[in-house]
Amino acid sequence: MLNALSAFSGATVSYPFDETTRVYKVGGKIFAIVGDNDDPVRVSVKCDPDIAEELREQHPGTVAPGYHLSKRHWNTVTLDDSVNDDDLRDWLAHSYDLVFRSLPRASRTEITRVIRDN
């Protein structure tokens, strides 16, 4: 399921912190962080603050405030058996959309143009 992160328009992946922490960006801004060495794997995603709180209440022990991130704007999701693929896909898309929409118009236009031309 996490392979879907690379499929978002203009998404790039890098390892700026260490060799086991994947960082996904769009337009140079982070929208997801994956701890590959975590067992189970954890992914941190950007989230609307109101929705973030709601998800934490609905999924205690699975969705927590962002690990080493702004607790208001980020959730860390533990990918165990309690997380269904549809929910995870929605949370990843929500994170990407929040970050993409925050980019300057010129950046959004360029990302869209490059995708369209390819």
MMTF fields as JSON, N, C-alpha, C and O atoms, coordinates in Angstrom:
{
  "mmtfVersion": "1.0.0",
  "mmtfProducer": "UNKNOWN",
  "numBonds": 471,
  "numAtoms": 472,
  "numGroups": 118,
  "numChains": 1,
  "numModels": 1,
  "chainsPerModel": [1],
  "groupsPerChain": [118],
  "chainIdList": ["A"],
  "bondAtomList": [4, 2, 8, 6, 12, 10, 16, 14, 20, 18, 24, 22, 28, 26, 32, 30, 36, 34, 40, 38, 44, 42, 48, 46, 52, 50, 56, 54, 60, 58, 64, 62, 68, 66, 72, 70, 76, 74, 80, 78, 84, 82, 88, 86, 92, 90, 96, 94, 100, 98, 104, 102, 108, 106, 112, 110, 116, 114, 120, 118, 124, 122, 128, 126, 132, 130, 136, 134, 140, 138, 144, 142, 148, 146, 152, 150, 156, 154, 160, 158, 164, 162, 168, 166, 172, 170, 176, 174, 180, 178, 184, 182, 188, 186, 192, 190, 196, 194, 200, 198, 204, 202, 208, 206, 212, 210, 216, 214, 220, 218, 224, 222, 228, 226, 232, 230, 236, 234, 240, 238, 244, 242, 248, 246, 252, 250, 256, 254, 260, 258, 264, 262, 268, 266, 272, 270, 276, 274, 280, 278, 284, 282, 288, 286, 292, 290, 296, 294, 300, 298, 304, 302, 308, 306, 312, 310, 316, 314, 320, 318, 324, 322, 328, 326, 332, 330, 336, 334, 340, 338, 344, 342, 348, 346, 352, 350, 356, 354, 360, 358, 364, 362, 368, 366, 372, 370, 376, 374, 380, 378, 384, 382, 388, 386, 392, 390, 396, 394, 400, 398, 404, 402, 408, 406, 412, 410, 416, 414, 420, 418, 424, 422, 428, 426, 432, 430, 436, 434, 440, 438, 444, 442, 448, 446, 452, 450, 456, 454, 460, 458, 464, 462, 468, 466],
  "bondOrderList": [1, 1, 1, 1, 1, 1, 1, 1, 1, 1, 1, 1, 1, 1, 1, 1, 1, 1, 1, 1, 1, 1, 1, 1, 1, 1, 1, 1, 1, 1, 1, 1, 1, 1, 1, 1, 1, 1, 1, 1, 1, 1, 1, 1, 1, 1, 1, 1, 1, 1, 1, 1, 1, 1, 1, 1, 1, 1, 1, 1, 1, 1, 1, 1, 1, 1, 1, 1, 1, 1, 1, 1, 1, 1, 1, 1, 1, 1, 1, 1, 1, 1, 1, 1, 1, 1, 1, 1, 1, 1, 1, 1, 1, 1, 1, 1, 1, 1, 1, 1, 1, 1, 1, 1, 1, 1, 1, 1, 1, 1, 1, 1, 1, 1, 1, 1, 1],
  "groupList": [{"groupName": "MET", "atomNameList": ["N", "CA", "C", "O"], "elementList": ["N", "C", "C", "O"], "formalChargeList": [0, 0, 0, 0], "bondAtomList": [1, 0, 2, 1, 3, 2], "bondOrderList": [1, 1, 2], "singleLetterCode": "M", "chemCompType": "L-PEPTIDE LINKING"}, {"groupName": "LEU", "atomNameList": ["N", "CA", "C", "O"], "elementList": ["N", "C", "C", "O"], "formalChargeList": [0, 0, 0, 0], "bondAtomList": [1, 0, 2, 1, 3, 2], "bondOrderList": [1, 1, 2], "singleLetterCode": "L", "chemCompType": "L-PEPTIDE LINKING"}, {"groupName": "ASN", "atomNameList": ["N", "CA", "C", "O"], "elementList": ["N", "C", "C", "O"], "formalChargeList": [0, 0, 0, 0], "bondAtomList": [1, 0, 2, 1, 3, 2], "bondOrderList": [1, 1, 2], "singleLetterCode": "N", "chemCompType": "L-PEPTIDE LINKING"}, {"groupName": "ALA", "atomNameList": ["N", "CA", "C", "O"], "elementList": ["N", "C", "C", "O"], "formalChargeList": [0, 0, 0, 0], "bondAtomList": [1, 0, 2, 1, 3, 2], "bondOrderList": [1, 1, 2], "singleLetterCode": "A", "chemCompType": "L-PEPTIDE LINKING"}, {"groupName": "SER", "atomNameList": ["N", "CA", "C", "O"], "elementList": ["N", "C", "C", "O"], "formalChargeList": [0, 0, 0, 0], "bondAtomList": [1, 0, 2, 1, 3, 2], "bondOrderList": [1, 1, 2], "singleLetterCode": "S", "chemCompType": "L-PEPTIDE LINKING"}, {"groupName": "PHE", "atomNameList": ["N", "CA", "C", "O"], "elementList": ["N", "C", "C", "O"], "formalChargeList": [0, 0, 0, 0], "bondAtomList": [1, 0, 2, 1, 3, 2], "bondOrderList": [1, 1, 2], "singleLetterCode": "F", "chemCompType": "L-PEPTIDE LINKING"}, {"groupName": "GLY", "atomNameList": ["N", "CA", "C", "O"], "elementList": ["N", "C", "C", "O"], "formalChargeList": [0, 0, 0, 0], "bondAtomList": [1, 0, 2, 1, 3, 2], "bondOrderList": [1, 1, 2], "singleLetterCode": "G", "chemCompType": "PEPTIDE LINKING"}, {"groupName": "THR", "atomNameList": ["N", "CA", "C", "O"], "elementList": ["N", "C", "C", "O"], "formalChargeList": [0, 0, 0, 0], "bondAtomList": [1, 0, 2, 1, 3, 2], "bondOrderList": [1, 1, 2], "singleLetterCode": "T", "chemCompType": "L-PEPTIDE LINKING"}, {"groupName": "VAL", "atomNameList": ["N", "CA", "C", "O"], "elementList": ["N", "C", "C", "O"], "formalChargeList": [0, 0, 0, 0], "bondAtomList": [1, 0, 2, 1, 3, 2], "bondOrderList": [1, 1, 2], "singleLetterCode": "V", "chemCompType": "L-PEPTIDE LINKING"}, {"groupName": "TYR", "atomNameList": ["N", "CA", "C", "O"], "elementList": ["N", "C", "C", "O"], "formalChargeList": [0, 0, 0, 0], "bondAtomList": [1, 0, 2, 1, 3, 2], "bondOrderList": [1, 1, 2], "singleLetterCode": "Y", "chemCompType": "L-PEPTIDE LINKING"}, {"groupName": "PRO", "atomNameList": ["N", "CA", "C", "O"], "elementList": ["N", "C", "C", "O"], "formalChargeList": [0, 0, 0, 0], "bondAtomList": [1, 0, 2, 1, 3, 2], "bondOrderList": [1, 1, 2], "singleLetterCode": "P", "chemCompType": "L-PEPTIDE LINKING"}, {"groupName": "ASP", "atomNameList": ["N", "CA", "C", "O"], "elementList": ["N", "C", "C", "O"], "formalChargeList": [0, 0, 0, 0], "bondAtomList": [1, 0, 2, 1, 3, 2], "bondOrderList": [1, 1, 2], "singleLetterCode": "D", "chemCompType": "L-PEPTIDE LINKING"}, {"groupName": "GLU", "atomNameList": ["N", "CA", "C", "O"], "elementList": ["N", "C", "C", "O"], "formalChargeList": [0, 0, 0, 0], "bondAtomList": [1, 0, 2, 1, 3, 2], "bondOrderList": [1, 1, 2], "singleLetterCode": "E", "chemCompType": "L-PEPTIDE LINKING"}, {"groupName": "ARG", "atomNameList": ["N", "CA", "C", "O"], "elementList": ["N", "C", "C", "O"], "formalChargeList": [0, 0, 0, 0], "bondAtomList": [1, 0, 2, 1, 3, 2], "bondOrderList": [1, 1, 2], "singleLetterCode": "R", "chemCompType": "L-PEPTIDE LINKING"}, {"groupName": "LYS", "atomNameList": ["N", "CA", "C", "O"], "elementList": ["N", "C", "C", "O"], "formalChargeList": [0, 0, 0, 0], "bondAtomList": [1, 0, 2, 1, 3, 2], "bondOrderList": [1, 1, 2], "singleLetterCode": "K", "chemCompType": "L-PEPTIDE LINKING"}, {"groupName": "ILE", "atomNameList": ["N", "CA", "C", "O"], "elementList": ["N", "C", "C", "O"], "formalChargeList": [0, 0, 0, 0], "bondAtomList": [1, 0, 2, 1, 3, 2], "bondOrderList": [1, 1, 2], "singleLetterCode": "I", "chemCompType": "L-PEPTIDE LINKING"}, {"groupName": "CYS", "atomNameList": ["N", "CA", "C", "O"], "elementList": ["N", "C", "C", "O"], "formalChargeList": [0, 0, 0, 0], "bondAtomList": [1, 0, 2, 1, 3, 2], "bondOrderList": [1, 1, 2], "singleLetterCode": "C", "chemCompType": "L-PEPTIDE LINKING"}, {"groupName": "GLN", "atomNameList": ["N", "CA", "C", "O"], "elementList": ["N", "C", "C", "O"], "formalChargeList": [0, 0, 0, 0], "bondAtomList": [1, 0, 2, 1, 3, 2], "bondOrderList": [1, 1, 2], "singleLetterCode": "Q", "chemCompType": "L-PEPTIDE LINKING"}, {"groupName": "HIS", "atomNameList": ["N", "CA", "C", "O"], "elementList": ["N", "C", "C", "O"], "formalChargeList": [0, 0, 0, 0], "bondAtomList": [1, 0, 2, 1, 3, 2], "bondOrderList": [1, 1, 2], "singleLetterCode": "H", "chemCompType": "L-PEPTIDE LINKING"}, {"groupName": "TRP", "atomNameList": ["N", "CA", "C", "O"], "elementList": ["N", "C", "C", "O"], "formalChargeList": [0, 0, 0, 0], "bondAtomList": [1, 0, 2, 1, 3, 2], "bondOrderList": [1, 1, 2], "singleLetterCode": "W", "chemCompType": "L-PEPTIDE LINKING"}],
  "groupTypeList": [0, 1, 2, 3, 1, 4, 3, 5, 4, 6, 3, 7, 8, 4, 9, 10, 5, 11, 12, 7, 7, 13, 8, 9, 14, 8, 6, 6, 14, 15, 5, 3, 15, 8, 6, 11, 2, 11, 11, 10, 8, 13, 8, 4, 8, 14, 16, 11, 10, 11, 15, 3, 12, 12, 1, 13, 12, 17, 18, 10, 6, 7, 8, 3, 10, 6, 9, 18, 1, 4, 14, 13, 18, 19, 2, 7, 8, 7, 1, 11, 11, 4, 8, 2, 11, 11, 11, 1, 13, 11, 19, 1, 3, 18, 4, 9, 11, 1, 8, 5, 13, 4, 1, 10, 13, 3, 4, 13, 7, 12, 15, 7, 13, 8, 15, 13, 11, 2],
  "groupIdList": [1, 2, 3, 4, 5, 6, 7, 8, 9, 10, 11, 12, 13, 14, 15, 16, 17, 18, 19, 20, 21, 22, 23, 24, 25, 26, 27, 28, 29, 30, 31, 32, 33, 34, 35, 36, 37, 38, 39, 40, 41, 42, 43, 44, 45, 46, 47, 48, 49, 50, 51, 52, 53, 54, 55, 56, 57, 58, 59, 60, 61, 62, 63, 64, 65, 66, 67, 68, 69, 70, 71, 72, 73, 74, 75, 76, 77, 78, 79, 80, 81, 82, 83, 84, 85, 86, 87, 88, 89, 90, 91, 92, 93, 94, 95, 96, 97, 98, 99, 100, 101, 102, 103, 104, 105, 106, 107, 108, 109, 110, 111, 112, 113, 114, 115, 116, 117, 118],
  "secStructList": [7, 4, 4, 4, 4, 4, 4, 1, 6, 6, 3, 3, 3, 3, 7, 1, 1, 7, 6, 6, 3, 3, 3, 3, 3, 3, 6, 6, 3, 3, 3, 3, 3, 3, 3, 6, 6, 1, 1, 1, 7, 3, 3, 3, 3, 3, 7, 7, 2, 2, 2, 2, 2, 2, 2, 2, 2, 2, 1, 6, 6, 6, 3, 3, 3, 7, 6, 6, 1, 7, 6, 6, 6, 3, 3, 3, 3, 3, 7, 1, 6, 6, 1, 7, 2, 2, 2, 2, 2, 2, 2, 2, 2, 2, 2, 2, 2, 2, 2, 2, 2, 2, 1, 7, 2, 2, 2, 2, 2, 2, 2, 2, 2, 2, 2, 2, 2, 7],
  "xCoordList": [0.825, 0.0, 0.867, 0.513, 1.981, 2.821, 3.463, 3.929, 3.494, 4.001, 3.153, 3.615, 1.922, 1.034, 1.6, 1.256, 2.449, 3.015, 3.805, 3.749, 4.53, 5.328, 4.47, 4.937, 3.234, 2.35, 1.687, 1.131, 1.738, 1.127, 1.9, 3.126, 1.188, 1.793, 2.91, 2.705, 4.087, 5.219, 5.879, 6.758, 5.48, 6.057, 7.497, 7.836, 8.331, 9.717, 9.974, 9.305, 10.939, 11.301, 12.795, 13.599, 13.145, 14.553, 14.736, 13.773, 15.994, 16.355, 17.231, 18.415, 16.68, 17.509, 17.973, 18.953, 17.286, 17.61, 18.541, 19.538, 18.212, 19.029, 18.579, 17.654, 19.22, 18.935, 17.648, 17.295, 16.947, 15.717, 14.468, 13.381, 14.621, 13.478, 13.221, 13.943, 12.169, 11.796, 10.976, 10.079, 11.286, 10.559, 9.991, 10.722, 8.683, 8.004, 7.659, 7.123, 7.982, 7.733, 7.02, 7.096, 6.332, 5.807, 6.156, 5.891, 6.749, 7.156, 8.131, 8.167, 8.924, 9.916, 9.374, 10.126, 8.079, 7.465, 7.076, 6.571, 7.315, 7.049, 5.549, 4.818, 5.1, 3.718, 3.626, 2.547, 4.733, 4.716, 6.133, 7.1, 6.225, 7.493, 7.242, 6.323, 8.072, 7.895, 9.119, 10.25, 8.872, 9.943, 10.06, 9.337, 10.963, 11.102, 11.577, 11.266, 12.319, 12.849, 11.862, 12.072, 10.796, 9.807, 9.081, 8.827, 8.757, 8.015, 6.884, 7.122, 5.651, 5.246, 5.649, 5.97, 5.624, 5.986, 5.036, 3.846, 5.59, 4.774, 4.937, 6.01, 3.855, 3.889, 3.286, 2.226, 3.98, 3.476, 2.931, 3.58, 1.725, 1.053, 0.504, 0.083, 0.52, -0.054, -1.574, -2.148, -2.215, -3.655, -4.275, -3.677, -5.467, -6.236, -6.378, -6.735, -6.112, -6.129, -7.422, -7.368, -8.571, -9.837, -9.981, -10.429, -9.601, -9.673, -8.642, -8.905, -7.476, -6.412, -6.901, -6.704, -7.53, -8.061, -9.117, -9.129, -9.994, -11.073, -10.503, -10.975, -9.495, -8.887, -8.212, -8.266, -7.581, -6.933, -7.958, -7.706, -9.126, -10.187, -10.794, -11.128, -10.933, -11.541, -10.599, -11.051, -9.289, -8.301, -7.23, -6.05, -7.629, -6.639, -5.604, -5.934, -4.359, -3.289, -2.756, -1.674, -3.511, -3.078, -2.726, -1.717, -3.554, -3.303, -2.955, -3.739, -1.766, -1.262, -0.762, -0.539, -0.587, 0.006, 1.349, 2.065, 1.683, 2.907, 4.146, 4.4, 4.907, 6.139, 7.236, 7.623, 7.742, 8.762, 8.293, 9.104, 6.983, 6.399, 5.373, 5.067, 4.848, 3.787, 2.596, 1.984, 2.279, 1.191, -0.163, -1.1, -0.264, -1.526, -1.785, -2.93, -0.735, -0.887, -0.44, -0.574, 0.086, 0.593, 0.082, -0.036, -0.219, -0.544, 0.477, 0.944, 0.819, 1.642, 0.749, 0.109, 0.719, -0.155, 0.697, 1.632, 0.37, 1.036, 0.318, -0.883, 1.059, 0.45, 0.374, 1.203, -0.653, -0.909, -2.199, -2.732, -2.688, -3.882, -5.151, -6.151, -5.123, -6.336, -6.555, -7.629, -5.556, -5.675, -6.087, -5.372, -7.264, -7.661, -7.101, -6.847, -6.918, -6.273, -7.011, -6.376, -8.335, -9.102, -8.862, -8.675, -8.867, -8.593, -7.188, -6.994, -6.214, -4.833, -4.698, -4.051, -5.286, -5.237, -5.832, -5.276, -6.951, -7.577, -6.662, -6.534, -6.022, -5.15, -3.924, -3.487, -3.365, -2.216, -2.62, -1.894, -3.767, -4.248, -4.557, -4.261, -5.146, -5.453, -4.162, -4.109, -3.141, -1.861, -1.268, -0.858, -1.228, -0.701, -1.483, -0.886, -2.807, -3.647, -3.408, -3.339, -3.283, -3.014, -1.719, -1.667, -0.687, 0.615, 0.594, 1.086, 0.033, -0.028, -0.769, -0.313, -1.901, -2.692, -1.964, -2.269, -1.006, -0.275, 0.884, 1.477, 1.2, 2.297, 1.901, 0.718, 2.885, 2.575, 1.936, 2.21, 1.102, 0.39, 1.36, 1.084, 2.477, 3.444, 3.961, 4.132, 4.205, 4.678, 3.599, 3.879, 2.374, 1.266, 1.08, 0.879, 1.152, 0.986, 2.099, 1.84, 3.322, 4.466, 4.345, 4.584, 3.982, 3.816, 2.731, 2.9, 1.63, 0.521, 0.931, 0.569, 1.684, 2.13, 3.067, 2.914, 4.028, 4.989, 4.265, 4.572, 3.312, 2.553, 1.743, 1.703, 1.109, 0.28, 1.127, 0.706, 2.33, 3.197, 3.84, 4.304, 3.868, 4.474, 3.404, 3.663],
  "yCoordList": [-1.195, 0.0, 1.256, 2.243, 1.24, 2.43, 2.75, 3.87, 1.792, 2.073, 3.128, 3.782, 3.296, 4.306, 5.711, 6.617, 5.907, 7.231, 7.742, 8.93, 6.866, 7.269, 7.57, 8.209, 7.124, 7.303, 8.679, 9.059, 9.423, 10.747, 11.666, 11.586, 12.535, 13.435, 14.264, 14.964, 14.179, 14.976, 14.502, 15.185, 13.347, 12.842, 12.393, 11.77, 12.723, 12.26, 11.581, 11.87, 10.683, 9.998, 10.189, 10.159, 10.383, 10.524, 9.99, 9.652, 9.923, 9.443, 10.499, 10.25, 11.666, 12.751, 12.559, 13.176, 11.716, 11.561, 10.386, 10.513, 9.243, 8.036, 7.059, 7.353, 5.907, 4.96, 4.162, 3.356, 4.372, 3.609, 4.483, 3.977, 5.775, 6.681, 7.329, 8.23, 6.844, 7.375, 8.644, 8.706, 9.646, 10.912, 11.171, 11.198, 11.361, 11.651, 13.127, 13.68, 13.76, 15.191, 15.458, 14.676, 16.578, 17.128, 18.609, 19.301, 19.092, 20.488, 20.86, 22.013, 19.899, 20.15, 20.136, 20.375, 19.859, 19.815, 18.388, 17.64, 18.026, 16.67, 16.425, 17.251, 15.253, 14.84, 13.478, 13.091, 12.741, 11.459, 11.065, 11.324, 10.435, 9.913, 8.475, 8.196, 7.562, 6.14, 5.611, 5.749, 5.003, 4.361, 2.905, 2.055, 2.605, 1.244, 0.247, -0.941, 0.704, -0.207, -0.468, -1.365, 0.305, 0.115, -1.211, -1.622, -1.862, -3.125, -3.092, -3.265, -2.873, -2.712, -1.349, -0.419, -1.26, -0.026, 1.09, 0.868, 2.294, 3.474, 4.491, 4.627, 5.199, 6.268, 7.514, 7.461, 8.633, 9.915, 10.691, 10.809, 11.216, 11.939, 13.263, 13.379, 14.245, 15.545, 15.399, 14.595, 16.184, 16.03, 17.345, 18.079, 17.632, 18.764, 18.584, 17.493, 19.616, 19.461, 18.88, 18.062, 19.281, 18.744, 17.262, 16.47, 16.904, 15.501, 14.678, 13.531, 15.259, 14.544, 14.091, 12.938, 14.985, 14.645, 13.552, 12.614, 13.69, 12.713, 11.316, 10.323, 11.251, 9.957, 9.326, 8.11, 10.15, 9.628, 9.027, 8.005, 9.678, 9.167, 7.88, 6.966, 7.812, 6.642, 5.436, 4.292, 5.698, 4.624, 4.713, 4.882, 4.6, 4.713, 3.591, 2.438, 3.956, 2.971, 2.741, 2.181, 3.17, 3.01, 4.357, 4.481, 5.362, 6.714, 7.575, 7.702, 8.16, 8.955, 10.302, 10.464, 11.269, 12.535, 12.281, 11.346, 13.107, 12.927, 12.747, 13.527, 11.72, 11.396, 12.351, 12.343, 13.176, 14.191, 15.219, 15.784, 15.458, 16.406, 17.263, 17.018, 18.259, 19.075, 18.183, 17.588, 18.097, 17.218, 17.691, 16.9, 18.947, 19.504, 19.125, 18.893, 19.064, 18.893, 17.544, 17.292, 16.678, 15.393, 14.252, 14.384, 13.136, 11.888, 10.835, 10.803, 9.977, 8.815, 7.59, 7.363, 6.805, 5.636, 4.377, 4.194, 3.519, 2.225, 1.254, 1.022, 0.693, -0.174, -1.61, -2.46, -1.836, -3.183, -3.692, -3.057, -4.803, -5.412, -4.584, -4.846, -3.584, -2.801, -1.707, -1.107, -1.442, -0.4, -1.042, -1.881, -0.628, -1.197, -0.347, 0.848, -0.989, -0.341, 0.898, 1.879, 0.874, 2.035, 3.25, 4.359, 3.045, 4.158, 4.696, 5.907, 3.807, 4.246, 5.012, 6.059, 4.516, 5.195, 6.605, 7.561, 6.732, 8.045, 8.977, 10.152, 8.462, 9.297, 9.756, 10.898, 8.88, 9.251, 10.321, 11.296, 10.144, 11.112, 12.457, 13.507, 12.43, 13.664, 14.432, 15.648, 13.737, 14.366, 14.996, 16.157, 14.225, 14.733, 15.973, 16.986, 15.896, 17.012, 18.273, 19.371, 18.122, 19.287, 19.976, 21.2, 19.189, 19.758, 20.321, 21.425, 19.582, 20.06, 21.392, 22.317, 21.495, 22.736, 23.906, 25.064, 23.614, 24.687, 25.229, 26.252, 24.548, 24.988, 26.25, 26.485, 27.06, 28.217, 27.769, 26.678, 28.611, 28.276, 27.852, 26.901, 28.541, 28.203, 26.773, 26.055, 26.365, 24.995, 23.977, 22.954, 24.253, 23.331, 23.194, 22.096, 24.333, 24.33, 23.533, 22.757, 23.717, 22.998, 21.493, 20.713, 21.08, 19.647, 19.061, 17.981, 19.765, 19.299, 19.239, 18.297, 20.236, 20.273, 19.111, 18.438, 18.871, 17.785, 16.447, 15.62, 16.233, 14.982, 14.856, 13.79, 15.936, 15.919, 15.639, 14.9, 16.236, 16.081, 14.703, 14.294, 13.996, 12.652, 11.68, 10.478],
  "zCoordList": [0.0, 0.0, 0.0, -0.645, 0.7, 0.76, -0.587, -0.793, -1.5, -2.845, -3.536, -4.471, -3.086, -3.658, -3.466, -4.225, -2.478, -2.228, -3.43, -3.747, -4.09, -5.25, -6.465, -7.408, -6.458, -7.61, -7.653, -8.683, -6.562, -6.576, -7.52, -7.6, -8.231, -9.21, -8.595, -7.603, -9.189, -8.739, -7.468, -6.943, -6.955, -5.699, -5.906, -6.913, -4.934, -4.921, -3.587, -2.595, -3.567, -2.33, -2.092, -3.024, -0.832, -0.461, 0.953, 1.641, 1.365, 2.703, 3.38, 3.611, 3.702, 4.237, 5.683, 6.1, 6.447, 7.863, 8.112, 8.823, 7.524, 7.648, 6.571, 5.813, 6.498, 5.413, 5.601, 4.74, 6.708, 6.95, 7.081, 7.359, 6.884, 6.992, 5.636, 5.21, 4.966, 3.651, 3.823, 4.665, 3.027, 3.057, 1.666, 0.677, 1.609, 0.348, 0.319, 1.28, -0.819, -0.976, -2.292, -3.24, -2.316, -3.555, -3.534, -2.551, -4.616, -4.668, -3.571, -3.141, -3.109, -2.072, -0.655, 0.29, -0.483, 0.849, 1.207, 0.37, 2.446, 2.92, 3.064, 3.611, 2.553, 2.797, 3.47, 3.916, 3.554, 4.271, 4.67, 3.953, 5.832, 6.335, 6.765, 7.535, 6.258, 6.541, 7.278, 6.812, 8.437, 9.195, 8.785, 9.305, 7.859, 7.335, 8.379, 8.282, 9.367, 10.391, 11.518, 12.334, 11.567, 12.628, 12.425, 11.293, 13.509, 13.428, 14.436, 15.632, 13.978, 12.587, 12.021, 12.761, 10.705, 10.008, 10.421, 10.644, 10.518, 10.825, 9.707, 9.12, 9.426, 8.437, 9.074, 9.697, 8.905, 9.398, 8.209, 7.169, 8.386, 7.308, 7.828, 8.979, 6.955, 7.289, 7.327, 6.593, 8.187, 8.346, 8.81, 9.596, 8.321, 8.826, 10.334, 10.779, 11.137, 12.597, 13.169, 14.087, 12.65, 13.162, 12.832, 13.661, 11.63, 11.222, 11.987, 12.349, 12.232, 12.953, 14.323, 14.705, 15.051, 16.38, 16.291, 17.087, 15.316, 15.125, 14.839, 15.392, 13.977, 13.644, 14.858, 15.044, 15.675, 16.892, 17.844, 18.482, 17.933, 18.804, 18.243, 18.997, 16.924, 16.286, 16.236, 16.198, 16.237, 16.086, 17.18, 16.873, 18.446, 19.528, 19.43, 19.149, 19.667, 19.606, 18.205, 18.031, 17.207, 15.817, 15.2, 14.507, 15.45, 14.961, 16.169, 17.109, 16.124, 17.246, 16.725, 15.525, 17.63, 17.198, 16.515, 16.872, 15.543, 14.768, 15.625, 16.543, 15.318, 16.038, 15.587, 14.419, 16.504, 16.226, 15.196, 14.463, 15.143, 14.194, 14.921, 16.088, 14.237, 14.813, 15.152, 14.266, 16.427, 16.88, 16.357, 16.248, 16.042, 15.55, 14.088, 13.7, 13.289, 11.843, 11.295, 10.098, 12.147, 11.669, 12.537, 13.756, 11.894, 12.583, 12.193, 11.054, 13.135, 12.847, 12.963, 13.99, 11.893, 11.797, 11.883, 11.103, 12.829, 12.945, 12.023, 12.162, 11.086, 10.073, 10.574, 10.251, 11.373, 11.875, 11.236, 10.326, 11.694, 11.093, 11.262, 10.593, 12.149, 12.386, 11.338, 11.292, 10.502, 9.484, 8.164, 7.615, 7.66, 6.368, 5.227, 5.384, 4.086, 2.944, 2.464, 2.076, 2.482, 2.018, 2.905, 2.404, 4.224, 5.139, 4.911, 4.805, 4.836, 4.639, 3.331, 3.292, 2.285, 0.983, 1.106, 0.566, 1.808, 2.009, 2.793, 2.449, 3.851, 4.678, 3.895, 4.044, 3.066, 2.24, 1.227, 1.031, 0.587, -0.405, 0.252, -0.318, 1.439, 2.166, 2.455, 2.271, 2.899, 3.194, 1.935, 1.943, 0.865, -0.4, -0.839, -1.204, -0.805, -1.249, -0.426, -0.978, 0.893, 1.745, 1.337, 1.216, 1.128, 0.784, -0.634, -0.867, -1.575, -2.961, -3.038, -3.71, -2.359, -2.391, -1.727, -2.012, -0.846, -0.169, -1.013, -0.672, -2.103, -2.966, -3.719, -3.966, -4.083, -4.922, -6.243, -6.742, -6.779, -8.015, -9.12, -9.851, -9.247, -10.3, -10.131, -11.115, -8.901, -8.646, -8.982, -9.607, -8.571, -8.878, -10.386, -10.906, -11.075, -12.526, -13.194, -14.113, -12.745, -13.326, -13.1, -14.022, -11.902, -11.611, -12.5, -13.065, -12.623, -13.456, -14.925, -15.63, -15.391, -16.789, -17.089, -18.109, -16.218, -16.427, -16.5, -17.358, -15.609, -15.603, -16.896, -17.51, -17.295, -18.505, -19.749, -20.638, -19.807, -20.979, -21.06, -22.124, -19.956, -19.965, -20.175, -20.221]
}
